[in-house]
C-alpha cells in the first residue's frame, strides 16, 4: 500500500459518490478516513467549507480507506 494521501477523486470512485460527498464526510466526521485542514487548522464544520475563506487541504489515509472499504491504493490518480 502506497504512502501519502489518496486523492479525493480516487476515494469518490471507491465509494461510488461525488467528490463533494467525500469532502463533506471528512469535514463532518462521519467519514473517518482522513482530515481537512486550512493553514494548519483542522476543519470540522461545513460552515468553514466556504471557498472565500481559502483552500482546504484534504488528507485521506490509505490505511483508513483500506480498513473502511477493502480498497488498496497504489498511487493511481
N, CA, C and O atoms as a Tripos MOL2 file, in Angstrom:
@<TRIPOS>MOLECULE
protein
  308   307    77     0     0
PROTEIN
NO_CHARGES

@<TRIPOS>ATOM
      1 N           0.8520   -1.1840    0.0000 N.3       1 UNK1
      2 CA          0.0000    0.0000    0.0000 C.3       1 UNK1
      3 C           0.8930    1.2420    0.0000 C.2       1 UNK1
      4 O           1.8460    1.3360    0.7740 O.2       1 UNK1
      5 N           0.5750    2.1720   -0.8620 N.am      2 UNK2
      6 CA          1.3790    3.3750   -1.0190 C.3       2 UNK2
      7 C           1.1820    4.3250    0.1590 C.2       2 UNK2
      8 O           0.1260    4.3430    0.7910 O.2       2 UNK2
      9 N           2.2180    5.1150    0.4410 N.am      3 UNK3
     10 CA          2.1410    6.1470    1.4770 C.3       3 UNK3
     11 C           1.6480    7.4490    0.8390 C.2       3 UNK3
     12 O           1.6050    7.5750   -0.3850 O.2       3 UNK3
     13 N           1.2820    8.3990    1.6720 N.am      4 UNK4
     14 CA          0.8050    9.6790    1.1650 C.3       4 UNK4
     15 C          -0.7020    9.7460    1.2310 C.2       4 UNK4
     16 O          -1.3470    8.8890    1.8340 O.2       4 UNK4
     17 N          -1.2590   10.7620    0.6120 N.am      5 UNK5
     18 CA         -2.7020   10.9790    0.6630 C.3       5 UNK5
     19 C          -3.3690   10.4250   -0.5920 C.2       5 UNK5
     20 O          -2.8940   10.6330   -1.7080 O.2       5 UNK5
     21 N          -4.4710    9.7200   -0.3900 N.am      6 UNK6
     22 CA         -5.2730    9.2450   -1.5160 C.3       6 UNK6
     23 C          -6.0220   10.4590   -2.0780 C.2       6 UNK6
     24 O          -6.6400   11.1980   -1.3120 O.2       6 UNK6
     25 N          -5.9830   10.6820   -3.3950 N.am      7 UNK7
     26 CA         -6.7350   11.8100   -3.9610 C.3       7 UNK7
     27 C          -8.2380   11.6830   -3.6990 C.2       7 UNK7
     28 O          -8.7830   10.5790   -3.6910 O.2       7 UNK7
     29 N          -8.8960   12.8160   -3.4870 N.am      8 UNK8
     30 CA        -10.3390   12.8260   -3.2370 C.3       8 UNK8
     31 C         -11.0780   12.1330   -4.3900 C.2       8 UNK8
     32 O         -12.0320   11.3910   -4.1540 O.2       8 UNK8
     33 N         -10.6440   12.3680   -5.6250 N.am      9 UNK9
     34 CA        -11.3080   11.7640   -6.7900 C.3       9 UNK9
     35 C         -11.2520   10.2380   -6.7480 C.2       9 UNK9
     36 O         -12.2080    9.5680   -7.1390 O.2       9 UNK9
     37 N         -10.1230    9.6840   -6.2700 N.am     10 UNK10
     38 CA         -9.9870    8.2230   -6.1640 C.3      10 UNK10
     39 C         -10.9350    7.6920   -5.0830 C.2      10 UNK10
     40 O         -11.6190    6.6910   -5.2950 O.2      10 UNK10
     41 N         -10.9740    8.3580   -3.9300 N.am     11 UNK11
     42 CA        -11.8810    7.9330   -2.8570 C.3      11 UNK11
     43 C         -13.3340    8.0100   -3.3260 C.2      11 UNK11
     44 O         -14.1370    7.1410   -2.9840 O.2      11 UNK11
     45 N         -13.6800    9.0310   -4.0990 N.am     12 UNK12
     46 CA        -15.0470    9.1780   -4.6120 C.3      12 UNK12
     47 C         -15.4170    7.9890   -5.5010 C.2      12 UNK12
     48 O         -16.5350    7.4800   -5.4210 O.2      12 UNK12
     49 N         -14.4810    7.5440   -6.3470 N.am     13 UNK13
     50 CA        -14.7340    6.3780   -7.2060 C.3      13 UNK13
     51 C         -14.9260    5.1210   -6.3610 C.2      13 UNK13
     52 O         -15.8050    4.3060   -6.6410 O.2      13 UNK13
     53 N         -14.0990    4.9680   -5.3260 N.am     14 UNK14
     54 CA        -14.1730    3.7810   -4.4680 C.3      14 UNK14
     55 C         -15.5520    3.6950   -3.8070 C.2      14 UNK14
     56 O         -16.1430    2.6180   -3.7410 O.2      14 UNK14
     57 N         -16.0620    4.8240   -3.3200 N.am     15 UNK15
     58 CA        -17.3680    4.8500   -2.6510 C.3      15 UNK15
     59 C         -18.5310    4.9670   -3.6280 C.2      15 UNK15
     60 O         -19.6860    4.7780   -3.2450 O.2      15 UNK15
     61 N         -18.2310    5.2780   -4.8940 N.am     16 UNK16
     62 CA        -19.3000    5.4720   -5.8790 C.3      16 UNK16
     63 C         -20.0870    6.7410   -5.6160 C.2      16 UNK16
     64 O         -21.2910    6.7980   -5.8680 O.2      16 UNK16
     65 N         -19.4050    7.7570   -5.1110 N.am     17 UNK17
     66 CA        -20.0520    9.0240   -4.7330 C.3      17 UNK17
     67 C         -19.3410   10.1940   -5.3950 C.2      17 UNK17
     68 O         -18.2770   10.0360   -5.9930 O.2      17 UNK17
     69 N         -19.9460   11.3670   -5.2800 N.am     18 UNK18
     70 CA        -19.3710   12.6070   -5.7810 C.3      18 UNK18
     71 C         -18.2230   13.0420   -4.8680 C.2      18 UNK18
     72 O         -18.2790   12.7990   -3.6620 O.2      18 UNK18
     73 N         -17.1740   13.6870   -5.4200 N.am     19 UNK19
     74 CA        -16.0940   14.1850   -4.5510 C.3      19 UNK19
     75 C         -16.5860   15.1100   -3.4340 C.2      19 UNK19
     76 O         -15.9990   15.1290   -2.3520 O.2      19 UNK19
     77 N         -17.6480   15.8730   -3.6780 N.am     20 UNK20
     78 CA        -18.1940   16.7610   -2.6410 C.3      20 UNK20
     79 C         -18.7000   15.9520   -1.4410 C.2      20 UNK20
     80 O         -18.6200   16.4150   -0.3030 O.2      20 UNK20
     81 N         -19.2230   14.7390   -1.6940 N.am     21 UNK21
     82 CA        -19.7050   13.8590   -0.6240 C.3      21 UNK21
     83 C         -18.5340   13.4280    0.2550 C.2      21 UNK21
     84 O         -18.6450   13.3890    1.4810 O.2      21 UNK21
     85 N         -17.4060   13.1040   -0.3900 N.am     22 UNK22
     86 CA        -16.1970   12.7090    0.3410 C.3      22 UNK22
     87 C         -15.7190   13.8720    1.2170 C.2      22 UNK22
     88 O         -15.4580   13.6960    2.4080 O.2      22 UNK22
     89 N         -15.6070   15.0620    0.6150 N.am     23 UNK23
     90 CA        -15.1240   16.2400    1.3580 C.3      23 UNK23
     91 C         -16.0400   16.5630    2.5370 C.2      23 UNK23
     92 O         -15.5630   16.8160    3.6430 O.2      23 UNK23
     93 N         -17.3570   16.5530    2.3030 N.am     24 UNK24
     94 CA        -18.3170   16.8520    3.3780 C.3      24 UNK24
     95 C         -18.2370   15.8030    4.4860 C.2      24 UNK24
     96 O         -18.3340   16.1420    5.6660 O.2      24 UNK24
     97 N         -18.0590   14.5360    4.1170 N.am     25 UNK25
     98 CA        -17.9650   13.4620    5.1030 C.3      25 UNK25
     99 C         -16.7340   13.5720    5.9810 C.2      25 UNK25
    100 O         -16.7860   13.3110    7.1820 O.2      25 UNK25
    101 N         -15.6160   13.9640    5.3640 N.am     26 UNK26
    102 CA        -14.3810   14.1320    6.1350 C.3      26 UNK26
    103 C         -14.5160   15.3150    7.0880 C.2      26 UNK26
    104 O         -14.1730   15.2090    8.2650 O.2      26 UNK26
    105 N         -15.0140   16.4410    6.5820 N.am     27 UNK27
    106 CA        -15.1690   17.6380    7.4250 C.3      27 UNK27
    107 C         -16.1410   17.3730    8.5640 C.2      27 UNK27
    108 O         -15.8690   17.7370    9.7080 O.2      27 UNK27
    109 N         -17.2800   16.7380    8.2600 N.am     28 UNK28
    110 CA        -18.3120   16.4860    9.2800 C.3      28 UNK28
    111 C         -17.9200   15.4050   10.2730 C.2      28 UNK28
    112 O         -18.4200   15.3750   11.3970 O.2      28 UNK28
    113 N         -17.0230   14.5190    9.8550 N.am     29 UNK29
    114 CA        -16.5620   13.4700   10.7550 C.3      29 UNK29
    115 C         -17.2700   12.1450   10.6040 C.2      29 UNK29
    116 O         -16.8890   11.1820   11.2700 O.2      29 UNK29
    117 N         -18.2880   12.0470    9.7570 N.am     30 UNK30
    118 CA        -18.9750   10.7550    9.6030 C.3      30 UNK30
    119 C         -18.2810    9.8440    8.5960 C.2      30 UNK30
    120 O         -18.6770    8.6910    8.4300 O.2      30 UNK30
    121 N         -17.2530   10.3520    7.9250 N.am     31 UNK31
    122 CA        -16.4290    9.5200    7.0500 C.3      31 UNK31
    123 C         -14.9970    9.5840    7.6030 C.2      31 UNK31
    124 O         -14.2020   10.4280    7.1880 O.2      31 UNK31
    125 N         -14.6780    8.6810    8.5450 N.am     32 UNK32
    126 CA        -13.4120    8.7940    9.2960 C.3      32 UNK32
    127 C         -12.2000    8.2390    8.5540 C.2      32 UNK32
    128 O         -11.5010    7.3670    9.0690 O.2      32 UNK32
    129 N         -11.9490    8.7460    7.3350 N.am     33 UNK33
    130 CA        -10.8270    8.2330    6.5500 C.3      33 UNK33
    131 C          -9.6980    9.2450    6.4200 C.2      33 UNK33
    132 O          -8.6730    8.9570    5.8030 O.2      33 UNK33
    133 N          -9.8790   10.4290    6.9970 N.am     34 UNK34
    134 CA         -8.8350   11.4460    6.8720 C.3      34 UNK34
    135 C          -9.2060   12.7120    7.6110 C.2      34 UNK34
    136 O         -10.0300   12.7040    8.5260 O.2      34 UNK34
    137 N          -8.5720   13.8180    7.1880 N.am     35 UNK35
    138 CA         -8.8520   15.0960    7.8370 C.3      35 UNK35
    139 C          -8.7460   16.2230    6.8160 C.2      35 UNK35
    140 O          -8.1180   16.0890    5.7660 O.2      35 UNK35
    141 N          -9.3770   17.3240    7.1600 N.am     36 UNK36
    142 CA         -9.3500   18.5110    6.3020 C.3      36 UNK36
    143 C          -8.7080   19.6430    7.0920 C.2      36 UNK36
    144 O          -9.0480   19.8710    8.2530 O.2      36 UNK36
    145 N          -7.7750   20.3540    6.4540 N.am     37 UNK37
    146 CA         -7.1000   21.4620    7.1370 C.3      37 UNK37
    147 C          -7.0180   22.6820    6.2290 C.2      37 UNK37
    148 O          -6.9970   22.5710    5.0040 O.2      37 UNK37
    149 N          -6.9720   23.8390    6.8600 N.am     38 UNK38
    150 CA         -6.7110   25.0970    6.1620 C.3      38 UNK38
    151 C          -5.6960   25.8410    7.0060 C.2      38 UNK38
    152 O          -5.9430   26.1170    8.1800 O.2      38 UNK38
    153 N          -4.5590   26.1670    6.4200 N.am     39 UNK39
    154 CA         -3.4820   26.8800    7.1250 C.3      39 UNK39
    155 C          -3.1180   26.1830    8.4380 C.2      39 UNK39
    156 O          -2.8690   26.8390    9.4500 O.2      39 UNK39
    157 N          -3.0890   24.8480    8.4090 N.am     40 UNK40
    158 CA         -2.6910   24.0750    9.5830 C.3      40 UNK40
    159 C          -3.7820   23.8320   10.6050 C.2      40 UNK40
    160 O          -3.5620   23.1040   11.5730 O.2      40 UNK40
    161 N          -4.9710   24.4310   10.4130 N.am     41 UNK41
    162 CA         -6.0730   24.2640   11.3610 C.3      41 UNK41
    163 C          -7.0440   23.2130   10.8210 C.2      41 UNK41
    164 O          -7.4470   23.2720    9.6590 O.2      41 UNK41
    165 N          -7.4170   22.2550   11.6660 N.am     42 UNK42
    166 CA         -8.3530   21.2110   11.2460 C.3      42 UNK42
    167 C          -9.7460   21.8150   11.0850 C.2      42 UNK42
    168 O         -10.2250   22.5470   11.9520 O.2      42 UNK42
    169 N         -10.3820   21.4970    9.9670 N.am     43 UNK43
    170 CA        -11.7280   21.9870    9.6590 C.3      43 UNK43
    171 C         -12.7330   20.9040   10.0440 C.2      43 UNK43
    172 O         -12.6290   19.7630    9.5920 O.2      43 UNK43
    173 N         -13.7120   21.2680   10.8870 N.am     44 UNK44
    174 CA        -14.6780   20.2720   11.3570 C.3      44 UNK44
    175 C         -16.1250   20.7250   11.1800 C.2      44 UNK44
    176 O         -17.0420   20.0600   11.6640 O.2      44 UNK44
    177 N         -16.3400   21.8440   10.4970 N.am     45 UNK45
    178 CA        -17.6920   22.3650   10.3180 C.3      45 UNK45
    179 C         -17.9400   22.6700    8.8450 C.2      45 UNK45
    180 O         -17.0850   23.2430    8.1700 O.2      45 UNK45
    181 N         -19.1200   22.2810    8.3500 N.am     46 UNK46
    182 CA        -19.4560   22.5580    6.9570 C.3      46 UNK46
    183 C         -19.4830   24.0580    6.6800 C.2      46 UNK46
    184 O         -19.2440   24.4830    5.5490 O.2      46 UNK46
    185 N         -19.7720   24.8660    7.7070 N.am     47 UNK47
    186 CA        -19.7630   26.3270    7.5420 C.3      47 UNK47
    187 C         -18.3800   26.8430    7.1500 C.2      47 UNK47
    188 O         -18.2580   27.8830    6.5040 O.2      47 UNK47
    189 N         -17.3400   26.1090    7.5470 N.am     48 UNK48
    190 CA        -15.9640   26.5150    7.2450 C.3      48 UNK48
    191 C         -15.5230   26.1070    5.8430 C.2      48 UNK48
    192 O         -14.3980   26.4020    5.4390 O.2      48 UNK48
    193 N         -16.4010   25.4260    5.0930 N.am     49 UNK49
    194 CA        -16.0460   24.9650    3.7580 C.3      49 UNK49
    195 C         -16.2030   26.0620    2.6970 C.2      49 UNK49
    196 O         -16.0180   25.7970    1.5100 O.2      49 UNK49
    197 N         -16.5370   27.2780    3.1070 N.am     50 UNK50
    198 CA        -16.6910   28.3990    2.1880 C.3      50 UNK50
    199 C         -15.3640   28.6690    1.4790 C.2      50 UNK50
    200 O         -14.3500   28.9160    2.1320 O.2      50 UNK50
    201 N         -15.3670   28.6220    0.1480 N.am     51 UNK51
    202 CA        -14.1180   28.8020   -0.6070 C.3      51 UNK51
    203 C         -13.5390   30.2050   -0.4480 C.2      51 UNK51
    204 O         -12.3520   30.4120   -0.7000 O.2      51 UNK51
    205 N         -14.3520   31.1640   -0.0360 N.am     52 UNK52
    206 CA        -13.8470   32.5270    0.1800 C.3      52 UNK52
    207 C         -12.8580   32.5830    1.3480 C.2      52 UNK52
    208 O         -12.0550   33.5110    1.4440 O.2      52 UNK52
    209 N         -12.9200   31.5960    2.2230 N.am     53 UNK53
    210 CA        -12.0340   31.5610    3.3950 C.3      53 UNK53
    211 C         -10.6540   31.0000    3.0490 C.2      53 UNK53
    212 O          -9.7360   31.0650    3.8660 O.2      53 UNK53
    213 N         -10.5050   30.4540    1.8520 N.am     54 UNK54
    214 CA         -9.2140   29.8890    1.4400 C.3      54 UNK54
    215 C          -9.3120   28.4090    1.1440 C.2      54 UNK54
    216 O         -10.3160   27.7620    1.4410 O.2      54 UNK54
    217 N          -8.2650   27.8920    0.5620 N.am     55 UNK55
    218 CA         -8.2240   26.4950    0.1320 C.3      55 UNK55
    219 C          -8.1480   25.5400    1.3250 C.2      55 UNK55
    220 O          -7.4380   25.7880    2.3000 O.2      55 UNK55
    221 N          -8.8910   24.4540    1.2200 N.am     56 UNK56
    222 CA         -8.8390   23.3890    2.2220 C.3      56 UNK56
    223 C          -8.0230   22.2460    1.6330 C.2      56 UNK56
    224 O          -8.2280   21.8520    0.4850 O.2      56 UNK56
    225 N          -7.1060   21.7220    2.4190 N.am     57 UNK57
    226 CA         -6.3210   20.5610    2.0180 C.3      57 UNK57
    227 C          -6.9270   19.3260    2.6680 C.2      57 UNK57
    228 O          -7.2100   19.3120    3.8660 O.2      57 UNK57
    229 N          -7.1220   18.2920    1.8620 N.am     58 UNK58
    230 CA         -7.6980   17.0430    2.3590 C.3      58 UNK58
    231 C          -6.6270   15.9750    2.3850 C.2      58 UNK58
    232 O          -5.9370   15.7480    1.3920 O.2      58 UNK58
    233 N          -6.4900   15.3150    3.5330 N.am     59 UNK59
    234 CA         -5.5960   14.1710    3.6520 C.3      59 UNK59
    235 C          -6.4740   12.9460    3.8390 C.2      59 UNK59
    236 O          -7.2590   12.8810    4.7840 O.2      59 UNK59
    237 N          -6.3460   11.9800    2.9470 N.am     60 UNK60
    238 CA         -7.0840   10.7240    3.0720 C.3      60 UNK60
    239 C          -6.0570    9.6240    3.2980 C.2      60 UNK60
    240 O          -5.1820    9.3910    2.4650 O.2      60 UNK60
    241 N          -6.1770    8.9560    4.4310 N.am     61 UNK61
    242 CA         -5.2490    7.8990    4.8230 C.3      61 UNK61
    243 C          -5.4880    6.6350    3.9950 C.2      61 UNK61
    244 O          -6.5960    6.1000    3.9900 O.2      61 UNK61
    245 N          -4.4450    6.1520    3.2890 N.am     62 UNK62
    246 CA         -4.6040    4.8920    2.5580 C.3      62 UNK62
    247 C          -5.0240    3.7430    3.4830 C.2      62 UNK62
    248 O          -5.8230    2.8920    3.0930 O.2      62 UNK62
    249 N          -4.4830    3.7220    4.7100 N.am     63 UNK63
    250 CA         -4.8040    2.6570    5.6700 C.3      63 UNK63
    251 C          -6.2680    2.7170    6.1070 C.2      63 UNK63
    252 O          -6.9500    1.6930    6.1480 O.2      63 UNK63
    253 N          -6.7510    3.9330    6.4350 N.am     64 UNK64
    254 CA         -8.1490    4.0630    6.8860 C.3      64 UNK64
    255 C          -9.1260    3.7730    5.7530 C.2      64 UNK64
    256 O         -10.1840    3.1870    5.9770 O.2      64 UNK64
    257 N          -8.7650    4.1910    4.5160 N.am     65 UNK65
    258 CA         -9.6130    3.8820    3.3630 C.3      65 UNK65
    259 C          -9.6860    2.3700    3.1650 C.2      65 UNK65
    260 O         -10.7550    1.8230    2.8940 O.2      65 UNK65
    261 N          -8.5410    1.6980    3.3020 N.am     66 UNK66
    262 CA         -8.4990    0.2450    3.1710 C.3      66 UNK66
    263 C          -9.3460   -0.4350    4.2490 C.2      66 UNK66
    264 O         -10.0950   -1.3680    3.9610 O.2      66 UNK66
    265 N          -9.2210    0.0390    5.4910 N.am     67 UNK67
    266 CA         -9.9780   -0.5580    6.6030 C.3      67 UNK67
    267 C         -11.4840   -0.3860    6.3920 C.2      67 UNK67
    268 O         -12.2650   -1.2680    6.7490 O.2      67 UNK67
    269 N         -11.8930    0.7390    5.8180 N.am     68 UNK68
    270 CA        -13.3160    1.0300    5.6330 C.3      68 UNK68
    271 C         -13.8970    0.3410    4.3990 C.2      68 UNK68
    272 O         -15.0730   -0.0240    4.3940 O.2      68 UNK68
    273 N         -13.0730    0.1560    3.3390 N.am     69 UNK69
    274 CA        -13.6260   -0.3240    2.0680 C.3      69 UNK69
    275 C         -12.9620   -1.5920    1.5290 C.2      69 UNK69
    276 O         -13.5390   -2.2790    0.6860 O.2      69 UNK69
    277 N         -11.7540   -1.9070    2.0080 N.am     70 UNK70
    278 CA        -11.0150   -3.0280    1.4460 C.3      70 UNK70
    279 C         -10.2460   -2.6430    0.1880 C.2      70 UNK70
    280 O          -9.6130   -3.4940   -0.4380 O.2      70 UNK70
    281 N         -10.2980   -1.3690   -0.1850 N.am     71 UNK71
    282 CA         -9.6060   -0.8920   -1.3820 C.3      71 UNK71
    283 C          -8.1600   -0.5550   -1.0540 C.2      71 UNK71
    284 O          -7.8830    0.2210   -0.1390 O.2      71 UNK71
    285 N          -7.2430   -1.1450   -1.8060 N.am     72 UNK72
    286 CA         -5.8260   -0.8940   -1.5850 C.3      72 UNK72
    287 C          -5.3140    0.0950   -2.6340 C.2      72 UNK72
    288 O          -5.2810   -0.2090   -3.8260 O.2      72 UNK72
    289 N          -4.9170    1.2790   -2.1730 N.am     73 UNK73
    290 CA         -4.4490    2.3520   -3.0690 C.3      73 UNK73
    291 C          -2.9730    2.1690   -3.3670 C.2      73 UNK73
    292 O          -2.1570    2.0110   -2.4590 O.2      73 UNK73
    293 N          -2.6350    2.1930   -4.6630 N.am     74 UNK74
    294 CA         -1.2400    2.0030   -5.0700 C.3      74 UNK74
    295 C          -0.6750    3.2040   -5.8170 C.2      74 UNK74
    296 O           0.2980    3.0730   -6.5590 O.2      74 UNK74
    297 N          -1.2750    4.3650   -5.6260 N.am     75 UNK75
    298 CA         -0.7010    5.5760   -6.1970 C.3      75 UNK75
    299 C          -1.3700    6.0550   -7.4670 C.2      75 UNK75
    300 O          -0.9780    7.0900   -8.0060 O.2      75 UNK75
    301 N          -2.3710    5.3360   -7.9680 N.am     76 UNK76
    302 CA         -3.0260    5.7820   -9.1970 C.3      76 UNK76
    303 C          -3.9010    7.0030   -8.9210 C.2      76 UNK76
    304 O          -4.3400    7.2190   -7.7920 O.2      76 UNK76
    305 N          -4.1460    7.7880   -9.9450 N.am     77 UNK77
    306 CA         -4.9450    9.0250   -9.8110 C.3      77 UNK77
    307 C          -6.3780    8.7660  -10.2380 C.2      77 UNK77
    308 O          -7.2070    9.6750  -10.1990 O.2      77 UNK77
@<TRIPOS>BOND
     1     1     2 1
     2     2     3 1
     3     3     4 2
     4     3     5 am
     5     5     6 1
     6     6     7 1
     7     7     8 2
     8     7     9 am
     9     9    10 1
    10    10    11 1
    11    11    12 2
    12    11    13 am
    13    13    14 1
    14    14    15 1
    15    15    16 2
    16    15    17 am
    17    17    18 1
    18    18    19 1
    19    19    20 2
    20    19    21 am
    21    21    22 1
    22    22    23 1
    23    23    24 2
    24    23    25 am
    25    25    26 1
    26    26    27 1
    27    27    28 2
    28    27    29 am
    29    29    30 1
    30    30    31 1
    31    31    32 2
    32    31    33 am
    33    33    34 1
    34    34    35 1
    35    35    36 2
    36    35    37 am
    37    37    38 1
    38    38    39 1
    39    39    40 2
    40    39    41 am
    41    41    42 1
    42    42    43 1
    43    43    44 2
    44    43    45 am
    45    45    46 1
    46    46    47 1
    47    47    48 2
    48    47    49 am
    49    49    50 1
    50    50    51 1
    51    51    52 2
    52    51    53 am
    53    53    54 1
    54    54    55 1
    55    55    56 2
    56    55    57 am
    57    57    58 1
    58    58    59 1
    59    59    60 2
    60    59    61 am
    61    61    62 1
    62    62    63 1
    63    63    64 2
    64    63    65 am
    65    65    66 1
    66    66    67 1
    67    67    68 2
    68    67    69 am
    69    69    70 1
    70    70    71 1
    71    71    72 2
    72    71    73 am
    73    73    74 1
    74    74    75 1
    75    75    76 2
    76    75    77 am
    77    77    78 1
    78    78    79 1
    79    79    80 2
    80    79    81 am
    81    81    82 1
    82    82    83 1
    83    83    84 2
    84    83    85 am
    85    85    86 1
    86    86    87 1
    87    87    88 2
    88    87    89 am
    89    89    90 1
    90    90    91 1
    91    91    92 2
    92    91    93 am
    93    93    94 1
    94    94    95 1
    95    95    96 2
    96    95    97 am
    97    97    98 1
    98    98    99 1
    99    99   100 2
   100    99   101 am
   101   101   102 1
   102   102   103 1
   103   103   104 2
   104   103   105 am
   105   105   106 1
   106   106   107 1
   107   107   108 2
   108   107   109 am
   109   109   110 1
   110   110   111 1
   111   111   112 2
   112   111   113 am
   113   113   114 1
   114   114   115 1
   115   115   116 2
   116   115   117 am
   117   117   118 1
   118   118   119 1
   119   119   120 2
   120   119   121 am
   121   121   122 1
   122   122   123 1
   123   123   124 2
   124   123   125 am
   125   125   126 1
   126   126   127 1
   127   127   128 2
   128   127   129 am
   129   129   130 1
   130   130   131 1
   131   131   132 2
   132   131   133 am
   133   133   134 1
   134   134   135 1
   135   135   136 2
   136   135   137 am
   137   137   138 1
   138   138   139 1
   139   139   140 2
   140   139   141 am
   141   141   142 1
   142   142   143 1
   143   143   144 2
   144   143   145 am
   145   145   146 1
   146   146   147 1
   147   147   148 2
   148   147   149 am
   149   149   150 1
   150   150   151 1
   151   151   152 2
   152   151   153 am
   153   153   154 1
   154   154   155 1
   155   155   156 2
   156   155   157 am
   157   157   158 1
   158   158   159 1
   159   159   160 2
   160   159   161 am
   161   161   162 1
   162   162   163 1
   163   163   164 2
   164   163   165 am
   165   165   166 1
   166   166   167 1
   167   167   168 2
   168   167   169 am
   169   169   170 1
   170   170   171 1
   171   171   172 2
   172   171   173 am
   173   173   174 1
   174   174   175 1
   175   175   176 2
   176   175   177 am
   177   177   178 1
   178   178   179 1
   179   179   180 2
   180   179   181 am
   181   181   182 1
   182   182   183 1
   183   183   184 2
   184   183   185 am
   185   185   186 1
   186   186   187 1
   187   187   188 2
   188   187   189 am
   189   189   190 1
   190   190   191 1
   191   191   192 2
   192   191   193 am
   193   193   194 1
   194   194   195 1
   195   195   196 2
   196   195   197 am
   197   197   198 1
   198   198   199 1
   199   199   200 2
   200   199   201 am
   201   201   202 1
   202   202   203 1
   203   203   204 2
   204   203   205 am
   205   205   206 1
   206   206   207 1
   207   207   208 2
   208   207   209 am
   209   209   210 1
   210   210   211 1
   211   211   212 2
   212   211   213 am
   213   213   214 1
   214   214   215 1
   215   215   216 2
   216   215   217 am
   217   217   218 1
   218   218   219 1
   219   219   220 2
   220   219   221 am
   221   221   222 1
   222   222   223 1
   223   223   224 2
   224   223   225 am
   225   225   226 1
   226   226   227 1
   227   227   228 2
   228   227   229 am
   229   229   230 1
   230   230   231 1
   231   231   232 2
   232   231   233 am
   233   233   234 1
   234   234   235 1
   235   235   236 2
   236   235   237 am
   237   237   238 1
   238   238   239 1
   239   239   240 2
   240   239   241 am
   241   241   242 1
   242   242   243 1
   243   243   244 2
   244   243   245 am
   245   245   246 1
   246   246   247 1
   247   247   248 2
   248   247   249 am
   249   249   250 1
   250   250   251 1
   251   251   252 2
   252   251   253 am
   253   253   254 1
   254   254   255 1
   255   255   256 2
   256   255   257 am
   257   257   258 1
   258   258   259 1
   259   259   260 2
   260   259   261 am
   261   261   262 1
   262   262   263 1
   263   263   264 2
   264   263   265 am
   265   265   266 1
   266   266   267 1
   267   267   268 2
   268   267   269 am
   269   269   270 1
   270   270   271 1
   271   271   272 2
   272   271   273 am
   273   273   274 1
   274   274   275 1
   275   275   276 2
   276   275   277 am
   277   277   278 1
   278   278   279 1
   279   279   280 2
   280   279   281 am
   281   281   282 1
   282   282   283 1
   283   283   284 2
   284   283   285 am
   285   285   286 1
   286   286   287 1
   287   287   288 2
   288   287   289 am
   289   289   290 1
   290   290   291 1
   291   291   292 2
   292   291   293 am
   293   293   294 1
   294   294   295 1
   295   295   296 2
   296   295   297 am
   297   297   298 1
   298   298   299 1
   299   299   300 2
   300   299   301 am
   301   301   302 1
   302   302   303 1
   303   303   304 2
   304   303   305 am
   305   305   306 1
   306   306   307 1
   307   307   308 2
@<TRIPOS>SUBSTRUCTURE
     1 UNK1         2 RESIDUE 1 A UNK
     2 UNK2         6 RESIDUE 1 A UNK
     3 UNK3        10 RESIDUE 1 A UNK
     4 UNK4        14 RESIDUE 1 A UNK
     5 UNK5        18 RESIDUE 1 A UNK
     6 UNK6        22 RESIDUE 1 A UNK
     7 UNK7        26 RESIDUE 1 A UNK
     8 UNK8        30 RESIDUE 1 A UNK
     9 UNK9        34 RESIDUE 1 A UNK
    10 UNK10       38 RESIDUE 1 A UNK
    11 UNK11       42 RESIDUE 1 A UNK
    12 UNK12       46 RESIDUE 1 A UNK
    13 UNK13       50 RESIDUE 1 A UNK
    14 UNK14       54 RESIDUE 1 A UNK
    15 UNK15       58 RESIDUE 1 A UNK
    16 UNK16       62 RESIDUE 1 A UNK
    17 UNK17       66 RESIDUE 1 A UNK
    18 UNK18       70 RESIDUE 1 A UNK
    19 UNK19       74 RESIDUE 1 A UNK
    20 UNK20       78 RESIDUE 1 A UNK
    21 UNK21       82 RESIDUE 1 A UNK
    22 UNK22       86 RESIDUE 1 A UNK
    23 UNK23       90 RESIDUE 1 A UNK
    24 UNK24       94 RESIDUE 1 A UNK
    25 UNK25       98 RESIDUE 1 A UNK
    26 UNK26      102 RESIDUE 1 A UNK
    27 UNK27      106 RESIDUE 1 A UNK
    28 UNK28      110 RESIDUE 1 A UNK
    29 UNK29      114 RESIDUE 1 A UNK
    30 UNK30      118 RESIDUE 1 A UNK
    31 UNK31      122 RESIDUE 1 A UNK
    32 UNK32      126 RESIDUE 1 A UNK
    33 UNK33      130 RESIDUE 1 A UNK
    34 UNK34      134 RESIDUE 1 A UNK
    35 UNK35      138 RESIDUE 1 A UNK
    36 UNK36      142 RESIDUE 1 A UNK
    37 UNK37      146 RESIDUE 1 A UNK
    38 UNK38      150 RESIDUE 1 A UNK
    39 UNK39      154 RESIDUE 1 A UNK
    40 UNK40      158 RESIDUE 1 A UNK
    41 UNK41      162 RESIDUE 1 A UNK
    42 UNK42      166 RESIDUE 1 A UNK
    43 UNK43      170 RESIDUE 1 A UNK
    44 UNK44      174 RESIDUE 1 A UNK
    45 UNK45      178 RESIDUE 1 A UNK
    46 UNK46      182 RESIDUE 1 A UNK
    47 UNK47      186 RESIDUE 1 A UNK
    48 UNK48      190 RESIDUE 1 A UNK
    49 UNK49      194 RESIDUE 1 A UNK
    50 UNK50      198 RESIDUE 1 A UNK
    51 UNK51      202 RESIDUE 1 A UNK
    52 UNK52      206 RESIDUE 1 A UNK
    53 UNK53      210 RESIDUE 1 A UNK
    54 UNK54      214 RESIDUE 1 A UNK
    55 UNK55      218 RESIDUE 1 A UNK
    56 UNK56      222 RESIDUE 1 A UNK
    57 UNK57      226 RESIDUE 1 A UNK
    58 UNK58      230 RESIDUE 1 A UNK
    59 UNK59      234 RESIDUE 1 A UNK
    60 UNK60      238 RESIDUE 1 A UNK
    61 UNK61      242 RESIDUE 1 A UNK
    62 UNK62      246 RESIDUE 1 A UNK
    63 UNK63      250 RESIDUE 1 A UNK
    64 UNK64      254 RESIDUE 1 A UNK
    65 UNK65      258 RESIDUE 1 A UNK
    66 UNK66      262 RESIDUE 1 A UNK
    67 UNK67      266 RESIDUE 1 A UNK
    68 UNK68      270 RESIDUE 1 A UNK
    69 UNK69      274 RESIDUE 1 A UNK
    70 UNK70      278 RESIDUE 1 A UNK
    71 UNK71      282 RESIDUE 1 A UNK
    72 UNK72      286 RESIDUE 1 A UNK
    73 UNK73      290 RESIDUE 1 A UNK
    74 UNK74      294 RESIDUE 1 A UNK
    75 UNK75      298 RESIDUE 1 A UNK
    76 UNK76      302 RESIDUE 1 A UNK
    77 UNK77      306 RESIDUE 1 A UNK
